[in-house]
Amino acid sequence: MRHPIKLISRGTKVGKNGLAPISLQYCFSSEKRVVLSTGISIPPQYWNRKTNRISKDIPVEYGNLHELETVLTQKLRKAEDMISYALTDKKVCPVKFLKENFHRDNSKWAFRQMGDEKDSLNVFKHIDDYAISKKSSVKSCTINVINAMKAHLKLFEEYRGEAITFDSFDATFYEEFVSFLTYEVLQVRRKEAIKGLKTNTVGKTIKHLKSFLRDRIRKKIIPIMDLSFFKVMDEEVDAVYLSWKELSTVYRLDLTAQPQLEKYRDLFILGCLTGFRFSDYTDIKPEEVRDGMLYVTQTKTISTVIVPLKKDARHILIDKYNMQMPQVSNVNFNNYIKVVAKLAGINELVKITHKKGNQIVEEIRPKYAWVTSHTCRRSFCTNEFLDGTPTNLIMAISGHKTEKAFRRYIKADQVQKAYMIKRIWENRPGL
């Protein structure tokens, strides 16, 4: 609960040393208010009246900015917790309670509490609280990533044998955590044990850890901390797409002997024909099809996309499944669609490189082994681009915000140029 309390510094109360005190002001009512000393004084020109914070350009001789902000945040949270405590008892006046108790040395009021006092600054309980607070604004897939970030932190805590607290998050922690994720974490859902996550997965973990810490700072649960060294790394990774010819082979594949694979094949083709994310094309509802158009609110961007249904997409969605697409898990889909692609003969060897720390790792597998649910969107975008569909129209479906991000996503520029060179060379005489 927020209270009418804030930090203030009055330039009119400058001492002989040229410093103005920073105080806490609490207004219970127009008649009842209290001003409490924080014990910190600075030159008045370094107090930002708009933000009620110390200016970032304050010279070091007046104190370390981070340390000053930490003390002020602690005192502000202490006052808020004391007010909340006083308001739970109708017989206690919060103004009087603050005056009598604020300057007493009582660590109980150091920070806002969550439930049991011993859990008030438990990092993992705060992550749970953060995930709950995000449920109304993000989709379940994002909550899963937040929970994965928590799991990685738990593993790191066990690995180094030292409890993780909010005081742990410094530059050394960041470097050690990134190294742990890169070289020590066991990848799950693999037949063989592989140590270390890929750069983009490490980056996603750091991204959500940083967002969590910023949320706790913004809500004034923890002091302001410098997170500039929490770099969110990423890399451009080659990923396969299936051409129209390959998709046609998959679409016409005879699965009479293995009918259990048919639903995975059909879902895959539907995804390649619509360009939707897995969560969107596996949950299309009857009311979302009108006049041959598909009206879908995308789960990730919460924006409505209108897409004309191609003939083959209509056949799968309406004629074959009567708008009731099979419900399958993403894990099972990724496993079985590889089997389908293998049966379709999509087995040329493909080399994909990615970074692991400062090393370049090369993996060579048959193309079918690289196929996943995400191949659908990449295939749709790349095939439409190569066929000449205007980029802005494809982006309206794919959800990319900039053309630069879109081109990086599909890697079609290189493919298109290679085909152009190939056509030129084919018309030239050989040796």
HELIX and SHEET records of a PDB file:
HELIX    1   1 PRO A   44  TYR A   46  5                                   3    
HELIX    2   2 VAL A   60  TYR A   62  5                                   3    
HELIX    3   3 LEU A   65  LEU A   87  1                                  23    
HELIX    4   4 PRO A   94  ASN A  101  1                                   8    
HELIX    5   5 SER A  107  TRP A  109  5                                   3    
HELIX    6   6 GLU A  117  ASP A  119  5                                   3    
HELIX    7   7 VAL A  123  LYS A  134  1                                  12    
HELIX    8   8 SER A  140  ARG A  160  1                                  21    
HELIX    9   9 PHE A  166  SER A  168  5                                   3    
HELIX   10  10 ALA A  171  TYR A  183  1                                  13    
HELIX   11  11 THR A  199  ARG A  218  1                                  20    
HELIX   12  12 TRP A  244  TYR A  251  1                                   8    
HELIX   13  13 PRO A  259  LEU A  261  5                                   3    
HELIX   14  14 GLU A  262  THR A  274  1                                  13    
HELIX   15  15 PHE A  278  TYR A  281  1                                   4    
HELIX   16  16 PRO A  286  GLU A  288  5                                   3    
HELIX   17  17 LYS A  311  ARG A  314  1                                   4    
HELIX   18  18 HIS A  315  LYS A  320  3                                   6    
HELIX   19  19 ASN A  330  LEU A  343  1                                  14    
HELIX   20  20 LYS A  367  TRP A  370  5                                   4    
HELIX   21  21 HIS A  374  LEU A  386  1                                  13    
HELIX   22  22 THR A  391  SER A  398  1                                   8    
HELIX   23  23 GLU A  403  ILE A  410  1                                   8    
HELIX   24  24 ALA A  412  GLU A  426  1                                  15    
SHEET    1   A 3 ILE A   5  SER A   9  0                                        
SHEET    2   A 3 ALA A  20  CYS A  27 -1                                        
SHEET    3   A 3 ARG A  33  ILE A  42 -1                                        
SHEET    1   B 2 TRP A  47  ASN A  48  0                                        
SHEET    2   B 2 ARG A  53  ILE A  54 -1                                        
SHEET    1   C 3 VAL A 289  ARG A 290  0                                        
SHEET    2   C 3 MET A 293  THR A 297 -1                                        
SHEET    3   C 3 THR A 304  PRO A 308 -1                                        
SHEET    1   D 2 LEU A 349  LYS A 356  0                                        
SHEET    2   D 2 GLN A 359  PRO A 366 -1                                        
END                                                                             
